[in-house]
Amino acid sequence: MKLKGALRAATAMSLLATGVSADGHATELTIAIVNNGHMINMQTVAEAYTEETGVTLNWVSLEEGVLREQVTSDTATGGGQYDIINIGMQEAPIWGEAGWIEPLEFSDDYDVDDILPAMRAGLSANGTLYAAPFYGESSMVMYRGDLADAAGVTIEDNDSWENVRDAAAAMHDPENGVYGACLRGKPGWGDNAAFITTVANSFGAAWFDADFKPQLDSEEWNNAVTFYVDMLQNYGPPGSEGNSFNEILALYNEGKCGLWIDATIAASFLENPNVRYAQSPNAGNPVGANWLWAWAFAIPAGSPNAEAAQDFIEWATSKEYVQAVGNHPEFGWGSVPTGQRASTYEIPEFQEVAGFADAELAAIDSAAPEATDLKPYVGVQFVAIPEFPEVGSAFGQEMAAALSGAKTVEEALADAQAAASAIMEEAGY
């Protein structure tokens, strides 16, 4: 725990054991979380935490785009609505350096070295951890092996986009309610912009040049977005511009998707036994073809319950929490949060049920967030600068317009370029 001195530590632990804060009131923590499966499961598992500690947990569960907007606004202004917030790799280093969130320090039993290096690095700034990963992810292809076999197609690791499109076309059977490709189309820097960026990376495109001048009017961006729009318009479900993670997960589990390229964490929620996995496709440039992300817990600066918040985060991101989910009668080892700790992949019970584990870990290990000559900034599906959420959100709106047919790809990219340039110029770039 991050405490000042042994006396304060002993006092705080004594108070926590009874669920009482330093001012004598019962401790309550308000926690803002994204509304996906692992976070929803946590609310049930954490009932035992409340029973043991007396700490009341108030959950605010939000769709990820809404969560990002509300958490960013509240944290930046010091609004104080939340004691714990879900953030990711785009925010954690920037907010940590800005003093918006508290640094995290855990007990030796927590074993911070067990956190996968990519996750630890992405949630730190200058060697200080500012957010602890609840789960981590990359992206990969998840496809129906039975449909692929019936159509006579295969999808290989790091396949070409052309082959993936052809596989989607072969599995596409809308008369029987099956759509060849289900991909994110809902606007948002962490939604359609995230997926499209991995496509663009693989086509050799970049968000910015070395001087952070937007490059969205390049031929590479045009090629990537044209490919994405064509594939979804021809082989995707109707209304794709409204689909994010949860919508596509529901479609997949209803048997309506031939293939889905999205977060590796989705694999633990896929119900069809015929699912197969492949590493993300690319169009010649594999660097940045699969993303890297973690949904993590952080403490807004100035939270009056920072000590209790840190204790909860230590529990919720620990090895013990993984065991609690694996042994829980409602969930089990196929439902444990993954992508955060190396030790999870060594648990025999997990290995027995997690057919996706090797593919998931390979995707995480191969993700490349570091700056390169082609991509002169940190980040895969985002850019690690404070201005990116605004730039990415404007871009996402334009891409949704292109996908729906309201604009041509050329018009959408031109408008996105203009919006990005204005934002970056106002920021002083």
C-alpha positions in Angstrom: 0.0 0.0 0.0 1.1 3.6 -0.6 1.1 4.8 3.0 3.2 7.2 5.0 4.9 5.3 7.8 4.3 2.1 9.8 1.8 3.7 12.2 -0.4 5.0 9.4 -0.2 1.6 7.7 -1.2 -0.2 10.8 -4.1 2.2 11.5 -5.3 2.1 7.9 -5.3 -1.7 7.8 -7.2 -1.9 11.1 -9.8 0.5 9.8 -10.1 -1.3 6.5 -10.7 -4.6 8.3 -13.9 -3.1 9.7 -14.8 -1.1 6.6 -14.3 2.2 8.4 -12.4 5.2 7.0 -10.1 7.5 8.9 -13.0 9.9 9.7 -15.0 7.1 11.3 -17.5 6.6 8.5 -18.0 3.3 6.6 -15.8 3.1 3.5 -17.6 3.3 0.2 -15.9 3.1 -3.2 -17.5 4.3 -6.4 -16.0 2.5 -9.3 -16.5 3.4 -13.0 -16.1 0.4 -15.2 -16.6 -0.6 -18.9 -19.7 -2.7 -19.4 -18.1 -5.9 -20.7 -18.3 -9.4 -19.5 -15.2 -9.6 -17.2 -16.2 -6.4 -15.5 -19.7 -7.6 -15.0 -18.5 -10.8 -13.5 -16.3 -8.9 -11.1 -19.3 -7.3 -9.5 -20.4 -10.8 -8.4 -17.0 -12.0 -7.4 -16.4 -8.8 -5.4 -19.3 -9.6 -3.1 -16.8 -11.7 -1.1 -14.5 -8.7 -0.9 -17.3 -6.6 0.7 -18.1 -9.4 3.1 -14.5 -9.7 4.2 -13.6 -6.0 4.4 -16.9 -4.2 5.0 -16.1 -1.9 2.1 -19.2 -1.1 0.0 -18.6 -1.0 -3.7 -20.8 1.2 -5.9 -20.5 0.3 -9.5 -21.1 2.7 -12.4 -21.1 0.5 -15.6 -20.9 2.3 -18.9 -20.5 1.6 -22.6 -16.9 2.2 -23.4 -17.3 5.3 -25.5 -19.5 6.9 -22.7 -17.1 5.7 -20.1 -14.1 7.3 -21.8 -16.0 10.6 -22.1 -17.3 10.8 -18.5 -14.1 9.5 -16.9 -11.9 11.9 -18.9 -14.2 14.9 -18.0 -14.4 14.1 -14.3 -10.7 13.3 -13.9 -9.4 16.3 -15.8 -11.6 18.7 -13.8 -11.1 17.0 -10.4 -14.8 16.3 -10.3 -14.4 13.6 -7.7 -17.3 11.4 -8.8 -15.2 8.2 -8.7 -12.7 6.6 -6.4 -11.5 4.1 -9.0 -11.7 4.4 -12.8 -11.3 2.1 -15.7 -8.7 3.6 -18.1 -6.2 2.1 -20.6 -2.8 2.5 -22.2 -3.7 5.8 -24.0 -4.6 7.6 -20.8 -2.5 6.0 -18.0 1.0 7.4 -18.9 -0.3 10.8 -19.9 -2.6 11.3 -16.9 0.1 10.0 -14.6 2.6 12.5 -15.8 0.0 15.2 -15.6 -0.8 14.4 -11.9 -4.4 13.4 -12.7 -4.0 9.9 -11.2 -2.1 8.5 -8.3 1.0 6.3 -8.6 0.4 2.7 -7.5 2.6 0.8 -5.1 1.7 -2.7 -4.0 2.8 -5.3 -1.4 5.5 -7.8 -2.2 2.8 -10.5 -2.3 1.2 -8.8 -5.3 4.2 -9.8 -7.5 4.2 -6.9 -9.9 6.9 -8.7 -11.9 4.3 -11.3 -12.9 2.4 -8.6 -14.9 3.2 -9.1 -18.6 6.0 -6.7 -19.6 3.9 -5.2 -22.4 1.1 -4.4 -20.0 3.3 -3.0 -17.3 5.2 -0.8 -19.8 2.0 0.5 -21.4 0.5 1.6 -18.0 3.6 3.3 -16.7 5.4 6.6 -17.1 9.1 7.1 -16.3 9.1 3.7 -14.6 6.1 4.4 -12.3 3.0 2.3 -12.6 -0.1 4.4 -12.7 -2.8 1.8 -13.5 -3.0 -1.9 -12.8 -4.3 -4.2 -15.6 -7.5 -6.0 -14.8 -7.1 -7.7 -18.2 -5.0 -7.1 -21.3 -5.5 -7.8 -24.9 -4.3 -7.7 -28.5 -6.4 -8.4 -31.5 -6.8 -11.5 -33.7 -9.0 -13.3 -36.2 -11.8 -15.4 -34.7 -13.7 -17.4 -37.3 -16.2 -20.2 -37.7 -14.2 -23.3 -38.6 -17.3 -25.2 -39.7 -18.4 -22.4 -42.1 -14.9 -22.1 -43.4 -14.6 -25.8 -44.1 -18.0 -25.9 -45.8 -16.9 -23.0 -48.0 -13.5 -24.6 -48.8 -11.5 -21.7 -47.4 -8.8 -21.3 -44.8 -7.4 -18.4 -42.8 -3.7 -18.5 -41.8 -1.8 -16.6 -39.2 -0.9 -13.1 -40.6 -2.8 -13.9 -43.8 -3.2 -11.3 -46.5 -6.2 -9.0 -46.3 -7.2 -10.2 -49.8 -7.4 -13.8 -48.5 -9.4 -12.8 -45.5 -11.8 -10.9 -47.7 -12.2 -13.9 -50.0 -12.9 -16.1 -46.9 -15.5 -13.6 -45.7 -17.1 -13.7 -49.2 -17.2 -17.5 -49.3 -18.9 -17.7 -45.8 -21.3 -14.8 -46.5 -24.8 -16.2 -46.6 -27.2 -13.4 -45.7 -30.3 -15.4 -46.8 -29.5 -17.7 -43.9 -28.6 -15.0 -41.5 -24.8 -15.4 -41.8 -22.6 -12.4 -42.6 -19.0 -13.0 -43.8 -17.3 -10.4 -41.7 -18.3 -8.6 -38.5 -16.0 -5.6 -37.7 -16.3 -2.6 -35.6 -18.1 0.4 -37.2 -19.4 2.4 -34.3 -17.6 5.8 -34.2 -15.0 6.4 -31.5 -11.3 6.6 -31.0 -11.4 3.3 -29.2 -14.1 1.8 -31.5 -14.0 2.0 -35.3 -10.9 4.2 -35.2 -9.0 1.5 -33.3 -9.7 -1.3 -35.7 -9.3 0.9 -38.8 -5.9 2.0 -37.5 -4.6 -1.5 -37.4 -5.8 -2.0 -41.0 -4.1 1.3 -42.0 -0.9 0.3 -40.2 -0.7 -2.9 -42.2 -1.2 -0.9 -45.4 1.8 1.3 -44.5 -0.2 4.3 -43.4 0.5 6.5 -40.3 -1.5 9.0 -38.4 1.2 11.6 -38.3 4.6 12.4 -39.6 7.6 13.0 -37.4 6.4 16.6 -36.8 2.9 15.4 -35.8 1.3 16.7 -39.0 -1.7 14.6 -39.9 -1.3 12.2 -42.8 -4.9 11.1 -43.4 -4.9 12.3 -47.0 -2.3 9.8 -48.1 -2.7 7.0 -50.7 -2.1 4.4 -48.0 -5.0 5.6 -45.9 -7.3 5.7 -48.9 -6.4 2.1 -49.8 -6.9 0.9 -46.2 -10.2 2.7 -45.6 -11.5 1.7 -49.1 -10.7 -1.9 -48.4 -12.4 -1.7 -44.9 -15.6 0.0 -46.3 -15.9 -2.4 -49.2 -15.5 -5.5 -47.1 -18.2 -4.4 -44.6 -20.6 -3.0 -47.2 -20.4 -6.3 -49.2 -20.0 -8.9 -46.5 -20.9 -7.3 -43.2 -24.2 -7.2 -41.3 -26.6 -4.3 -42.0 -26.0 -1.3 -39.8 -22.4 -2.0 -39.1 -21.8 1.6 -38.4 -23.5 1.0 -35.1 -21.6 -2.1 -34.0 -19.0 -2.1 -31.3 -17.6 -5.0 -29.2 -20.7 -6.0 -27.4 -23.0 -5.8 -30.4 -20.6 -8.0 -32.5 -20.2 -10.5 -29.6 -23.9 -10.9 -29.5 -24.0 -11.4 -33.3 -21.2 -14.0 -33.2 -22.9 -15.9 -30.4 -26.1 -15.9 -32.4 -24.3 -17.7 -35.3 -24.5 -14.6 -37.6 -20.7 -14.0 -38.2 -18.3 -15.9 -40.3 -15.3 -14.1 -39.0 -14.6 -11.3 -36.5 -11.3 -9.4 -36.0 -11.3 -7.8 -32.6 -9.9 -8.0 -29.0 -8.4 -11.3 -28.0 -10.4 -11.1 -24.7 -13.5 -11.8 -26.8 -12.4 -15.5 -27.1 -13.4 -16.2 -23.5 -17.0 -15.3 -24.3 -17.5 -17.1 -27.6 -20.0 -19.9 -27.3 -19.7 -21.7 -30.6 -17.4 -24.8 -30.3 -16.3 -24.4 -33.9 -14.3 -21.2 -33.4 -10.7 -21.0 -34.7 -8.1 -18.4 -34.2 -5.5 -16.7 -36.4 -3.0 -13.9 -36.0 -4.2 -10.6 -37.5 -3.9 -10.1 -41.3 -1.8 -7.5 -43.0 -1.2 -5.9 -46.4 2.6 -6.2 -46.3 3.5 -4.4 -43.1 3.0 -6.5 -40.0 4.1 -3.8 -37.6 0.9 -2.5 -35.9 -1.4 -5.0 -37.6 -2.7 -6.1 -34.1 -3.4 -3.7 -31.3 -2.3 -3.6 -27.7 -4.6 -2.6 -24.8 -5.4 -3.1 -21.2 -8.5 -2.2 -19.3 -6.9 -1.1 -16.0 -7.8 0.4 -12.7 -6.5 3.8 -11.6 -7.2 6.2 -8.7 -8.0 9.9 -9.5 -5.8 12.3 -7.8 -7.2 13.6 -4.5 -9.6 10.8 -3.9 -10.5 10.9 -0.2 -10.6 7.1 -0.3 -7.2 6.6 -2.0 -5.9 4.1 0.6 -9.0 1.8 0.4 -9.1 2.2 -3.4 -5.5 1.0 -3.7 -6.3 -2.0 -1.5 -9.2 -2.9 -3.8 -7.1 -2.6 -6.9 -4.4 -4.8 -5.4 -7.1 -7.5 -4.8 -8.9 -7.1 -8.1 -5.7 -7.4 -10.2 -4.0 -10.1 -8.2 -3.3 -13.8 -8.7 -5.8 -14.5 -6.0 -8.6 -12.8 -8.0 -7.9 -15.0 -10.9 -8.2 -18.0 -8.6 -11.4 -16.6 -7.2 -13.0 -16.4 -10.7 -11.7 -19.8 -11.7 -13.1 -21.5 -8.6 -16.4 -19.5 -8.7 -19.5 -21.7 -9.2 -21.0 -19.2 -11.7 -17.9 -18.7 -13.9 -14.9 -21.1 -13.9 -11.5 -21.2 -15.6 -12.7 -20.3 -19.0 -14.0 -17.0 -17.7 -10.9 -15.7 -15.9 -9.5 -12.3 -17.0 -6.4 -12.9 -19.2 -3.7 -11.0 -20.8 -2.5 -9.4 -17.6 -0.3 -12.0 -15.7 2.1 -14.6 -17.0 1.2 -17.0 -14.2 -2.4 -17.3 -15.5 -1.2 -19.1 -18.6 0.6 -21.7 -16.4 -2.5 -22.7 -14.4 -3.4 -26.3 -15.5 -7.2 -25.8 -15.1 -7.0 -22.7 -17.3 -4.9 -24.4 -20.0 -7.4 -27.3 -20.1 -10.3 -25.1 -21.1 -8.7 -22.1 -22.8 -8.2 -23.1 -26.4 -7.5 -19.5 -27.3 -4.6 -19.0 -24.8 -1.7 -19.6 -27.2 -3.1 -17.4 -29.9 -3.9 -14.6 -27.4 -0.5 -14.6 -25.8 1.2 -14.7 -29.3 -0.8 -11.7 -30.3 0.1 -9.8 -27.2 3.8 -10.6 -27.5 3.9 -9.6 -31.1 2.1 -6.2 -30.7 4.5 -3.3 -31.5 3.6 0.0 -29.7 7.1 1.5 -30.1 7.8 4.3 -32.5 9.3 3.3 -35.9 10.4 5.2 -39.0 7.0 4.5 -40.6 5.0 5.2 -37.4 7.0 7.8 -35.6 5.0 7.8 -32.4 4.2 5.4 -29.5 0.9 3.4 -29.8 -0.6 0.8 -32.1 -4.4 1.6 -32.5 -4.0 5.0 -30.8 -1.3 7.6 -30.6 0.1 8.4 -27.2 -0.4 12.1 -27.1 -3.1 14.1 -25.2 -4.8 15.3 -28.4 -5.4 11.9 -29.9 -8.8 11.2 -28.3 -10.2 14.3 -30.0 -8.5 13.6 -33.3 -9.6 9.9 -33.2 -13.2 10.7 -32.3 -13.5 13.2 -35.2 -11.9 10.5 -37.5 -14.3 7.9 -36.3 -17.4 10.0 -37.1 -16.1 10.5 -40.7 -15.4 6.7 -41.1 -18.9 5.9 -39.9 -20.3 8.3 -42.5 -18.2 6.5 -45.2 -19.4 3.1 -44.0 -23.1 4.2 -44.1 -22.7 5.7 -47.5 -23.3 9.2 -46.4 -19.9 10.2 -47.7 -17.4 8.7 -50.1 -14.1 7.5 -48.7 -12.3 10.4 -50.3 -14.7 12.9 -48.8 -14.5 11.3 -45.3 -10.8 11.2 -45.3 -10.5 14.8 -46.5 -12.8 16.0 -43.8 -11.0 13.9 -41.2 -7.7 15.4 -42.4 -9.1 18.9 -42.0 -10.4 18.2 -38.6 -7.2 16.6 -37.4 -5.1 19.4 -38.8 -7.2 22.0 -37.0 -7.0 20.2 -33.7 -3.2 19.7 -33.9 -2.6 23.3 -35.0 -4.6 24.6 -32.1 -2.6 22.4 -29.8 0.6 24.0 -31.0 2.0 21.4 -33.3 
